[in-house]
């Protein structure tokens, strides 16, 4: 009988713990900034060592916080395409620094493959994903 009451108490504690975690994630969900609070100011596709097996491709860009509050974590998705418009790879880069409203910061997102695979990259798209 004592064993059942211990198990029931442990189950109740676990339920409260899980509920607390869910509340934590819901509260944090309210802190996630609309991607519209981040504006891409400029961007460029850059190649290093073209035509070699060390060729690498990355996007060098700058974004601005156009929202009303300081952001301390931002995710930007870069999608890389070949000459026919087929998606080659999608990469999410994050910025972990405090960026106040109106401030700009630069970053780069690297295509994850080198050489011939990197040489196939002809175009890209940048998209703000989240900000906290």
C-alpha positions in Angstrom: 0.0 0.0 0.0 2.8 2.4 0.9 4.4 1.7 -2.5 1.2 2.9 -4.3 1.1 6.2 -2.5 4.8 6.8 -3.3 4.1 6.1 -7.0 1.0 8.3 -7.0 3.0 11.2 -5.4 5.9 10.7 -7.9 3.3 10.8 -10.7 1.8 14.0 -9.4 5.3 15.7 -9.1 6.1 14.6 -12.6 2.8 16.1 -13.9 3.5 19.4 -12.2 7.1 19.4 -13.6 5.8 18.8 -17.2 3.2 21.5 -16.8 5.8 23.9 -15.6 8.0 23.1 -18.6 5.0 23.7 -21.0 4.3 27.0 -19.3 8.0 28.0 -19.7 7.9 27.2 -23.5 4.6 29.1 -23.9 5.9 32.1 -22.1 9.1 32.1 -24.2 6.9 31.6 -27.3 5.5 35.1 -26.7 9.1 36.5 -26.8 9.8 35.2 -30.3 9.9 38.2 -32.6 8.1 38.3 -35.9 10.7 37.8 -38.7 9.3 41.0 -40.1 11.3 42.8 -37.4 14.5 42.0 -39.3 15.3 43.6 -42.6 18.0 42.5 -45.0 20.0 45.6 -45.8 22.4 44.2 -48.4 23.8 40.8 -49.5 26.2 39.3 -51.9 27.3 35.9 -53.1 31.1 35.4 -52.6 33.4 32.7 -54.1 36.8 31.8 -52.7 39.2 29.7 -54.9 36.9 29.4 -57.9 37.5 26.5 -60.2 39.5 24.4 -57.6 38.5 21.6 -55.3 38.8 24.1 -52.5 36.2 26.4 -54.0 33.7 27.6 -51.4 30.7 29.8 -51.6 29.1 32.0 -49.0 26.6 34.8 -48.7 27.9 37.9 -47.0 25.1 40.1 -45.7 23.9 42.7 -43.3 20.5 42.9 -41.5 18.8 45.6 -39.5 16.6 45.3 -36.4 13.5 47.3 -37.5 11.5 46.2 -34.5 10.9 48.1 -31.2 13.1 46.0 -28.9 16.6 44.6 -28.5 17.1 41.2 -30.1 19.7 38.8 -28.7 19.2 35.8 -31.0 18.3 35.9 -34.7 18.1 33.1 -37.3 18.6 33.8 -41.0 17.9 31.0 -43.6 20.0 30.9 -46.8 18.7 28.7 -49.6 21.2 28.0 -52.4 20.1 27.2 -56.0 21.8 25.9 -59.1 21.6 27.5 -62.6 18.2 25.8 -63.3 16.7 27.1 -60.1 16.8 23.7 -58.3 17.4 23.9 -54.5 20.8 22.6 -53.6 20.9 23.2 -49.8 19.2 25.3 -47.1 21.3 26.5 -44.2 20.3 28.4 -41.0 22.8 30.8 -39.5 22.2 32.4 -36.1 23.5 35.6 -34.6 24.0 35.6 -30.8 24.5 39.2 -29.9 22.4 42.1 -28.6 21.1 44.2 -31.4 19.0 47.3 -30.4 16.3 48.7 -32.5 17.6 50.4 -35.7 21.0 48.7 -35.4 22.7 46.7 -38.2 25.0 43.8 -38.1 26.8 41.7 -40.7 27.0 37.9 -41.0 27.9 35.2 -43.5 26.2 31.9 -44.3 28.4 29.3 -46.0 27.3 26.7 -48.5 28.2 23.5 -46.7 30.0 21.8 -49.6 33.3 22.6 -51.4 34.7 22.2 -54.9 32.4 21.1 -57.7 29.3 21.2 -55.5 30.1 24.8 -54.6 30.7 25.6 -58.2 27.0 24.6 -58.9 25.7 27.5 -56.8 24.3 30.2 -59.0 21.7 31.9 -56.8 20.5 32.2 -53.3 17.6 33.6 -51.2 17.9 35.0 -47.7 15.0 34.9 -45.2 14.8 36.0 -41.6 13.4 33.0 -39.6 13.1 34.2 -36.0 14.4 36.6 -33.5 14.3 36.6 -29.7 
